[in-house]
Amino acid sequence: MTERPKASPVCASQSERSEIVFPADANALGNLFGGRLMQFIDLVGATAASRHARAFTITASMDHLDFVAPVHVGDLLILKSSVNRAFRTSMEIGVRAMVEDVRAQTLRHVSTAYLTYVAVNVAGNPTEVPQVIPETEHQIRRYEDAGRRRELRYAEVQLKKERRSILAPEWHL
Ligand SMILES: CC(C)(COP(=O)(O)OP(=O)(O)OC[C@H]1O[C@@H](n2cnc3c(N)ncnc32)[C@H](O)[C@@H]1OP(=O)(O)O)[C@@H](O)C(=O)NCCC(=O)NCCS
């Protein structure tokens, strides 16, 4: 039996990404298009997941995403990601997106998301990930919350798997 990779602290894989929002990223109102923000979130989430797993990772789900406030063209978007909890082959990653006001030196929260990534080996099969060690009060709270979300998610995933083969008549070509 192969040994489980050594546990590592949350801080070892925390990641950050900065983006200046350009007109090509905007919707008709001049705000950042939600799908583009989701892409940035997925990228920064995958960075933390791959660093923690020390492996390729694939996005299994983005099960919670709040758009709290709009992001405007010209804004400096800061995205931070962190492993909330590692399970067997999957990890929940939390992403927080903020806009930095460079003059006032403040951060405005614009979005929060929870994503699950699965580590895969070179053959593309799920592979075990190291456990994560939460160290701070916030990391411990996120670790516990991720456990609760996993229970809800697991039940939902099982139900969806059972229903996946059923295609409603209106969806047929
Ligand atoms: C993610 C994927 C590998 C899971 O496949 P599966 O047959 O359910 O695999 P398993 O049953 O072995 O589950 C592997 C892990 O994924 C987790 N998982 C599976 N479906 C999930 C979902 N919808 N949400 C969250 N976690 C999920 C399982 O809980 C398990 O985690 P654990 O080992 O930590 O307990 C598979 O659905 C897949 O390849 N999806 C496509 C991913 C992709 O291409 N993403 C890019 C976006 S296009």
The ligand as a MOL file (V3000), in Angstrom:
LIG
                    3D

  0  0  0     0  0            999 V3000
M  V30 BEGIN CTAB
M  V30 COUNTS 48 50 0 0 0
M  V30 BEGIN ATOM
M  V30 1 C -14.2780 14.9050 -10.5640 0
M  V30 2 C -14.3410 13.4630 -11.0570 0
M  V30 3 C -12.9250 12.9030 -11.2310 0
M  V30 4 C -15.0540 12.6190 -9.9960 0
M  V30 5 O -15.2560 11.3530 -10.5390 0
M  V30 6 P -15.9560 10.1790 -9.6900 0
M  V30 7 O -16.1790 9.0370 -10.5900 0
M  V30 8 O -17.1070 10.7270 -8.9150 0
M  V30 9 O -14.7490 9.7890 -8.7670 0
M  V30 10 P -14.7740 9.2670 -7.2870 0
M  V30 11 O -16.0890 8.6740 -6.9180 0
M  V30 12 O -13.5280 8.4080 -7.1350 0
M  V30 13 O -14.5850 10.6020 -6.4270 0
M  V30 14 C -13.3290 11.2470 -6.3670 0
M  V30 15 C -13.4740 12.4080 -5.4330 0
M  V30 16 O -14.2470 13.4270 -6.0590 0
M  V30 17 C -15.2610 13.8490 -5.1690 0
M  V30 18 N -16.3640 14.3130 -6.0060 0
M  V30 19 C -16.9580 13.6470 -7.0140 0
M  V30 20 N -17.9110 14.3960 -7.5520 0
M  V30 21 C -17.9140 15.5730 -6.8830 0
M  V30 22 C -18.6740 16.7550 -6.9690 0
M  V30 23 N -19.6280 16.9160 -7.8800 0
M  V30 24 N -18.4130 17.7530 -6.1100 0
M  V30 25 C -17.4450 17.6240 -5.1860 0
M  V30 26 N -16.6820 16.5210 -5.0420 0
M  V30 27 C -16.9220 15.5060 -5.8860 0
M  V30 28 C -15.5690 12.6260 -4.3350 0
M  V30 29 O -16.2040 12.9760 -3.1080 0
M  V30 30 C -14.1810 12.0750 -4.1220 0
M  V30 31 O -13.5300 12.8090 -3.0900 0
M  V30 32 P -12.7400 12.0460 -1.8800 0
M  V30 33 O -11.8250 11.0510 -2.5250 0
M  V30 34 O -11.9810 13.1370 -1.2110 0
M  V30 35 O -13.7740 11.4180 -1.0140 0
M  V30 36 C -15.1220 13.3440 -12.4130 0
M  V30 37 O -16.4800 13.6920 -12.2050 0
M  V30 38 C -14.5380 14.2080 -13.5110 0
M  V30 39 O -13.5260 13.8460 -14.1220 0
M  V30 40 N -15.1980 15.3480 -13.8080 0
M  V30 41 C -14.6980 16.2820 -14.8190 0
M  V30 42 C -13.7450 17.2740 -14.1760 0
M  V30 43 C -13.2750 18.3290 -15.1660 0
M  V30 44 O -12.9690 18.0020 -16.2940 0
M  V30 45 N -13.2190 19.5810 -14.7200 0
M  V30 46 C -12.8560 20.6810 -15.5370 0
M  V30 47 C -14.0700 21.4930 -15.8800 0
M  V30 48 S -14.6560 21.1880 -17.5080 0
M  V30 END ATOM
M  V30 BEGIN BOND
M  V30 1 1 1 2
M  V30 2 1 2 3
M  V30 3 1 2 4
M  V30 4 1 2 36
M  V30 5 1 4 5
M  V30 6 1 5 6
M  V30 7 2 6 7
M  V30 8 1 6 8
M  V30 9 1 6 9
M  V30 10 1 9 10
M  V30 11 2 10 11
M  V30 12 1 10 12
M  V30 13 1 10 13
M  V30 14 1 13 14
M  V30 15 1 14 15
M  V30 16 1 15 16
M  V30 17 1 15 30
M  V30 18 1 16 17
M  V30 19 1 17 18
M  V30 20 1 17 28
M  V30 21 1 18 19
M  V30 22 1 18 27
M  V30 23 2 19 20
M  V30 24 1 20 21
M  V30 25 1 21 22
M  V30 26 2 21 27
M  V30 27 1 22 23
M  V30 28 2 22 24
M  V30 29 1 24 25
M  V30 30 2 25 26
M  V30 31 1 26 27
M  V30 32 1 28 29
M  V30 33 1 28 30
M  V30 34 1 30 31
M  V30 35 1 31 32
M  V30 36 2 32 33
M  V30 37 1 32 34
M  V30 38 1 32 35
M  V30 39 1 36 37
M  V30 40 1 36 38
M  V30 41 2 38 39
M  V30 42 1 38 40
M  V30 43 1 40 41
M  V30 44 1 41 42
M  V30 45 1 42 43
M  V30 46 2 43 44
M  V30 47 1 43 45
M  V30 48 1 45 46
M  V30 49 1 46 47
M  V30 50 1 47 48
M  V30 END BOND
M  V30 END CTAB
M  END
